[in-house]
């Protein structure tokens, strides 16, 4: 007999453990929430930990819009070794002693990788090349060339640099960094390019995502905590952020009249004010119900997704 979901639509903010793919987390959430309608707002590499935004039921329609928001990370870049995957999960391709690198040179390298830049994604990634995932082409022994694409690194800060030795004896320098960037930015590509710019190679050894748009680590729960909440007969069940709260946190809010609400829900393009920053706007009815995501086109609201 098919289990029925009593989980309301909304977001669950997960603190993803290392070693899990984003798909692994989605699969676990399907079991906890008893629904197949679960998705995520942007993948997080298996090695990485931290904020993974999941949408349940109707909230899955929000995810494509949330995936475009700014993200924040803390991580460790190892200077002195290049790897196939640009992180610690790939085989070491080259090694060069990386002790004695001046802090000002590291800072200068970081500055070169800040702001609006053109970035070549990691070859072992989910980027599609002629319809086939780049990582699959690499596994099949193909030589892959991925074109550079524009990303924005609004903050790239070095917090410390520590000289140590890699497992193979290479003198390396581990650099603790934090990054705020646009969607589509590869932090392991930043690590690779920082090392390349310094002439010693580099890769990412640790990564933790601390924010996706407005959703921060302090709202995230581990899979163990979420399962405990589901199993607790005295508790309130799975901690789901209601759809309206999720939309109001991520997008500019537009409170419409009853007449405007009816027109919006019927697909009409009603006159819409210009909001600072533009972009996607969340429309709410006079009773506070979240109605739709819209954008301003020529002074009128075009519905992107309807929720009421």
N, C-alpha and C positions, 0 to 999 in steps of 0.2 A: 504494500500500500504506500502510495506516495506521501511523503511528509509535507505538510502545509506550513508555509512560512507565516509567522505572526510578527516578523520583524518589520518595522516601518521603514519607508524609504528615507535615506539620509546618508551621511558620511561616517566612516569609522577611520580614525587616525591611528595607524599601526606603527609601532617602533619595530621595524623589520630586523630580525637577527641576521648575522653573517651566515653565509652558506645557503640561504634560501633565495630562490629566484622570486621575482614579483608574482609569477604565475603560481608558485608554491603557496604563497600567502593568500592569493585569491582562492585557491582550492580549499585551504583550511577555513577561510571565512565562509565559503559556501556551505561547509558542514556546520559551522557554528550558527549561521543565520538561517539555515534550512531553505536556501533559495539558490537557484542557478544564476540569478541576476546580480552578479557581482563583477565589478571591474576596477581598474586602478588608473590614477591620473599621472601617468609617466613612470617608466620602469626605473628600478634601482638595481645596479649590478649585484650579483650574488655575494661578492666580497663585502659590499657596503652595508651599513646599518642605518637606522634612523627613519625619518618620516616617510611613510608610504600612505597616500590618501586613497581609501577604497570607497566606492559608491555602491549602495545597495538599492535594489528595486528601481524606482523612478529616478533616483539620484545618479544612475549610470549615465543619464543624458547630460549631466553637468560635467562629466569627467573630461571630455574633449576640450572644453573651455578652460577648466582648471589647469590642464596640462600645459597651457601656454603661459602660466604665471611664473614670476621670479622664484628662484630657489637659492637656498643657502646651505653651505657645507663647511665642515672642518675636516682636514685630512693631513696625511703625512706623505711628503714627496721624498723618495730616496734618490739622491744624486750619486752617480757612479755606475749605474747599471741600467741598460735598456732591455725591455722584455717584449715578447711577441704581442702581448695583450695590452701593453702600457700600464699594467698593474702587477701585483704580486702573484697572480694566478697563472701567468704565462712564463714560459721558459726564458731564461736569460740569454739574450742574443749577443750582447757586448758588455764588457766591463772595463772601467778605467778609474784609477785611483782618484778619489774626490775629497781628499783632505786639504786643508789650507785655502779653501775658497773664501774670499773676502765677503763679508756680509753685504757691503755696498754693491758687489757684483751680483749677488743673489737678488737684492732689492731692485737693481736695474733690470735684471731679467724678468722679474715679476711685473715691473712697470711696462715693459714691452708687450706683455700679455694682458694688459688691462685696457678697459674701454671698449670701443667698437673694433673688433678684430675679425680677421678671416681665419677660421680654424678648420684643419683637416681632421675629421673624426677618426677615432681609432679603427684600425683595419678589422680587428675582431670585435665587431659591433653589429647591431641589427639594421644598420643602414642598408637599403636595397640598391644594388647595382644591376641594372637591366632586369629588374624583377626578382632577383635572388639575393638573399641576405649576405652581407659581406662576410660574416663569420663562417657561413657555409662554404663560400668560395675558398676561403683560407684553408678550411678543413679538407677541401677537395684538392688542395695543392695549387690553386690558382694564384697568380700575382694580381693583387687588387690595387687599383688606384682610385681613391675617393676624392672627388673635387672638394676644395675648400668652400665653406659657407659662412655667412656672417653670423656672429654671435656677439653678445654684449657681456663683458665682465665688469660689472659696476664696482666691485671691490675685490681686491686680491691682496691679502695682507700676510706678511711673514711674522710669526710670533716667536719662533726660536729656530736655531740651527745647531745640530748636535753631531759631532764626529763619532763614528762607530765603525764596526767591521761587519761585513755581510757574511753569510754562512760559508761562502766560497773563499773567504779571506780578503776580498776586495775592500780597501779603505773607502768607506762611503760617508756621506753626510745626510742625515735625516732632517728634513725641514718641515716644521709644523706650520700649516697655513689655514686661513679661512677664506672662503670665496662666496660672493654673491653674484649670481649670473642669470642670464636669460635662459628660457627653455631651449633645449637642444645643445647646450654646452657640455662638452665632455671634460670632466675634471682630470681624468687620466691622460687626456690629450694635453691639457695644460702642464701636467707633470712631465710628460714626454718632451714637450717643447721647451720647458724651462731647462731641463737637463741638456737638450741639444744646443740651446743657446749658450750655455756655459761650457760646452765642449766636452762634457763628461757622460752624457746620457742621463736619463732619469725615468722613474716610474712611480706609480702610486702604491703605497703599502697599506694604507688605512684610509677609510672614508666614512664619514657619518653625515647624513643629511639632517639638518636641524630645522629647516623650514621649507614649506611649499606654499607660496603665496602667503595668505594670512595664517596658515595652519602650522603651528610650531611644535617643537618636541615636548613642551610641557603638557600638550593635549594628547600626546600619543600614549598608547598602551601596548605592552608586549603581548605576544600571542598567548602566553601563560596567563596573564592578567585578564585578557578577554575571555579565555576559556573558563577561568574561575568565575567570572561574572555570569556567564551563561549557565554554569552548573549550580550556582548558588540559588536555592529555592527561596531564600529570604530576600534576595537582591532584586534589582530592577531589570536584570537581564543584560543583553549586549548594550554597551554605551554607544548609542547612535546619535550623531548630531543631526537634528531635524533639518529637512530640506530648506526651509525658509531661513533658518539661522546660518546654514552653510552658504547660501547665496548672498545673504546680507553681509557676511564677513568677507567675501571674495570680490564682490562687485558693487559699483555705485548703486544706491537704492533710489528708485523712482516710485513714489506713491501716487497712484492714479485714482480717478473718480470712478464711481460705479458705471457711468456711461462709457468711459474710456476702457474700463476692464472688459465690458461686454464686447466692444469693438475689437479689442486686442485678441480676445479668445476666439473671435470669429474670423481672424486673419486680416482685419482691416488695418491699414497703416495710418494710425492716428497721429496728429501733430505731437511732436516731442521736443522738449527743451534741450538745449545744448548743455552737457555736463562737463565740468573741468576734467581734462584728461581723456575724454571720449571713451571709445572702446565699448565693451559689453556692459549693459546695464540690467539690473534685476528689477522687474516691475512687480509692485505689490498692490493688491486691492485695498479698498477702504477698511476692510475688516482685518487687514494684516496678512491675508493669504498670499503666498508667493505664486504669481501667475505665470511669468515667462521671463526668459532672457531675450533682450532686444538690443538692436543697435540703431543709431541715428543715420538714416539715409535721406539726405536732402530735407532735413527738418521733420521727417516722419519716422515712426518706429517700425522697423522691420523685425519680425519675430524670428529668433534663432532656434528656440526650443520652448515649447509650451508645457507647463506642469500642472495647471489647474484643470 
